[in-house]
Structures are given as C-alpha cells and as structure tokens.
C-alpha cells in the first residue's frame, strides 16, 4: 500500500510535523510512504526522517537550490482555493504550490492520501482520484476562523473517507458541530517514537516543561504555582524549555515571584527529549492542548505528569492518580499542590514514573501504525457498502427504501435516526434489498435520517430520488390511527435521504386562503376534533403576549370551517418601526387544548416556499380612527381583543404577510410599508 502525507512545510518545528515523521517511519516497515510538502525553505528538517520515506516539495524557496522557484511569478500570487489568512499581505502558500498540489493529486498512484492541515483538506476535497482521502486533524476545528471553517465543514469533510482527531473528546466535539460526518470520525493520537535515549533515574530534583512560549501555554501559571512551594523545597528547580514571544513576560514573572534561583528559562532544545532524562517530574500548564506530544515523550522517559485539564489532550493521556494528575483548568493552587505532592513523596513519584512508561506505549509507533492500518481497512469496508437509495411512497402511505447494489441475502439493516436526537432509533430489516417504513406506529413526528447498518457501520444513505406521487391520493384524515399520519421522503441539502414524519391525533389543515384588501379569509378542516359554537382562531404573538388576539370561526360540515381576520383591526396592533409575528391556532372550545393551523397534508416539503399569497396593505390616515365598540372579553382576557384596540393616530401603511412558517404553521407578519 502506498500512503502519501500532505504537509504545509516539512521543515517546520512543531508537534504535527514530528508526529507525521514518526508515523511515516512506523508505516515504512510494511508500506511505501511519501511526505509531500507545499513549500520548502530549509535544507534540513528539525526532525529526523527514516530514509525509506520519500519526500517531495512542491515549491522551493531556497535560493541556492537547483529547484529554486523564486523566478516563477506564481510563487507570490495568492492561490484560488487554498485559504491564506485574510490579513496576509503576501501568500504563505502561493498559486504555484496550489497548482502543483492539484497536479500531484491528479497523477498520484497513492492508495491513501492524508491531509494534516485543514487548508490542505479543503484542496484535497477537489481531487477526483479514487484513492482514499483522510483529513487528519491535530487541533480543534470548531475554533478555526470562518474563512477555513465554512469551506471545511460544508464542502471538504463530507468528501473524506475518514476524519481523525487526536482524542475521542475532540471527535465528539467535531460530531456536534458537523453531525453529517459523525460516521467518518475516528480517534488517532499523535504518533510518538519509542524512547531510545536515557531514562530518568528519578534522582534529580528537577521539574521540567517544554513548549512554545506563548500565553495559552500557561507557563506564567506554572511559575506562580511553583514559586508557592519552592521555599519549602529549596533543593528543587523548575526548567522551562522553549522560545517564543512570551519570554520577556516570563522573565518578569520569575523576578516578581523571587524565583530566580529555582526557575530557569532554558531556551529551545531540539530534540527536547534528552532533557527529560535530567528531570523527575513533568508539568504541562497549557490552557489549550488538542493532544500534547511533549507529555507523552516526557512520560516515556520515565516522568510522572501533572497537567491542567485543557481541551482535550491531557485527560486522554494521563491516567488520573496512576501515572500523574490532571487538575482543574486554571486552578494554580491545585497545580501547586499536586506538583508538591510528587516532590515530597519519592516512592509515589517512582511508582507513577513506572506506570507512565508502561501506559504511553499505546501512543508509540507500533500501536499507532496498527491503528492507522485498521483505519484503512475501515475506510475500504465503508466504500464497499452500498449507500445510494431510492424511496417510494406506497398507496398506503408507507415508504419503501431500495438500496442499489445491496445483495438480496444481505443482513444489512435500515436505521432511522431522529435528527433532533430526542427519539430512539428505529431499525428495520432489508428484504430482497428493500426495507419498508410503515406510515403507522413507526416514526414519531420529526425529521429522520435514513442510514444503512452493515459490517459494523452506520452510514447515511445518499438519495437517488424520491417518488411521492401516492401522497396526492392518500385518504386523509385517516380512518385508523392518528388523523394525520404522513411520511414524506426527500433528499436533504447534503444529498442524504431523509423522511419527514407528521403524526397528529388532532390537526387543522388549511385548504385555502384569500388575502384580500380588507380581510384574510381562511378555509380549513379540523381532523380529530369538531369545531363548534364558540370556536375561535387564536393569534399568538411570538414575543409580546399583550398583542395576542382572536377572531371567530364559522363551522361547517365534516370539520370544515371558515374564519375571517379583519386587516385594519390587526394592523392597529402593530407598532411602527417593529416587526410583529403571530402564529395561528384553533381553539375548538374554552376547555380544549388549542391546535396549530397548518399546511402539512401535502407532498410539498417546505410549504412556505410554494403556498404563497398577496400582501395586503392597510393605510391609516393621521385622523383618529374610530375603534369598534368593545365586546366583552372571553376568559383569558385577550380573546376578542381586535374589537377593543385603541384608535390609531399617526399616519402609517402596514403590510400584512400571511405565510406558512418552517414547521408548516400558518403565521401572520405585519411590517411597515414604505
């Protein structure tokens, strides 16, 4: 198998590059591996690379190199797809590297292509090769800027065969933000090499930490915490390895805490792992850590670890109380207490050190390579599972789902999942490649995603078409079961197959509506309930209850009724400069629960887009408008209040907009008409 890893810059110093170098080496034992970087500006990378791993640089910034691209004007041109930062004055990745990456993807013979950067993932989504595509996240995608996040979540992620994140916690976070790709997510911790250097003896009274000197790394917190326990342990010291913009502030913090004789800024060390052998305790005070390579490396060298509970790495690396401690984020007192606990107890320190060495084996090369190989097998199995389906509504209103290419004897199942995640999933068998979703007693009201369960996976079905012709001839209301029981299959905006289920024991269906100059007239039918004397339509304001009103219903035969809303009276409730919206309900009598007035017994998925009406305009002059004689108010105080509205004084034009809202309910909006 040939595996290609895509990087922005292989010569960058950082945990991602280190982890990919390690994984490439581990996979090279059994596979052909290459690293492809978009740019190169150094002769030597900071991290060693196994000589069996091939490297390709798509743009070369080294002036002395025979492959120097500095004379190509595209090097300094902004790319078309790759999203540079909006504040960039010139591109970090130019049009030249972008074009060459797309050419590489169009011609590569790799079986698996892995992006290790969200911006590259956006480009990988455009590739049309039949190789497996993996988006390997090393950070927290939900925190990306909109110039990356929108294209990544909407366009790129759905085109991947797998999306990995360093921890299960981060997988759950991504699934919460992009539910449509939940089935593609897998934890993939960063790969750390087996420790081959000297191990800590536990004799040196040194606490160590390492990382870029930036505010979110929390080194200022660590200095404060350590300084509170240092006077009680004058033979212990703290060493901080790294460089960065926070160095001057950290030096100031050391001076302020009078820790100059016990806290030291050691500068950068590459590699830093040999320095861990000199210490006996490792601390990671970071406030944000998607994984934390340095924690694993320190533990592999025989150091117990203390860390803030930063999202999400430390809690997935450290086993609480066994090989270290995870303390509440930002709690400097707890940080100090647990550091001192290890400083003061040599037996505990050595016991935890031994556990640390044993526990971090799961992040090292052999196990990470096996985890990656299993991911490839999973992707292949997912690709082999048929995932396109057509849905047909039967004359009875059931939905028959046929999956293309599903063998007749398959043990696959159709899984219906409530998009709101409020109802339990419904599992139905495939028989002869088809599954039947009964219209009665199966799906509660809501929107349901249809998935196929096969080979241990739940995979969303992609729609190849929905035949809803029979909905037009269904006999509604139903003689058995709920008065309204209707299944409407449809293709969601992302192409997946869904079913909208509408189940109501009592229902009011709008048959027609006339929006005239003086009134809005409603013709409707009540199912499962009979309107009678005293029935009214209640208009319930979405924000201001004191604007609620009602108007009478004229009952007919078989649940049919009409109602007429007085435009001028309703307009007098509107406050100029605002937007008023009322939802309409039927109140059958003074003791019954009200029922939504809707348009749902249709093959139209979004009634508000199809069933539209004119917008009457009510013009009110500056002269006082005589209010109608007030009628006695019904129980509840506001019913019938249209007739008791004070007269309008200011001249105004009000536009009345009757429409069906997103849930199919008849609503009325009133706005100023200019």
Beta strands, then each sheet from edge to edge (+ up, - down):
strand 1: 2-9
strand 2: 32-39
strand 3: 54-57
strand 4: 112-115
strand 5: 132-136
strand 6: 162-165
strand 7: 185-187
strand 8: 206-210
strand 9: 237-241
strand 10: 263-267
strand 11: 281-284
strand 12: 288-289
strand 13: 304-308
strand 14: 311-312
strand 15: 324-327
strand 16: 388-393
strand 17: 399-403
strand 18: 413-418
strand 19: 426-429
strand 20: 434-437
strand 21: 446-454
strand 22: 457-460
strand 23: 462-467
strand 24: 484-491
strand 25: 497-504
strand 26: 507-515
strand 27: 519-527
strand 28: 536-541
strand 29: 549-555
strand 30: 560-566
strand 31: 580-587
strand 32: 595-598
strand 33: 617-620
strand 34: 652-660
strand 35: 666-672
sheet 1: 3+ 2+ 1+ 4+ 5+ 6+ 7+
sheet 2: 10+ 9+ 8+ 11+ 13+ 15+
sheet 3: 12+ 14+
sheet 4: 20+ 17- 16+ 23+
sheet 5: 19+ 18- 21+ 22-
sheet 6: 19+ 18- 21+ 25- 24+
sheet 7: 33+ 34- 35+ 31- 28+ 29- 30+ 27- 26+ 32+
end
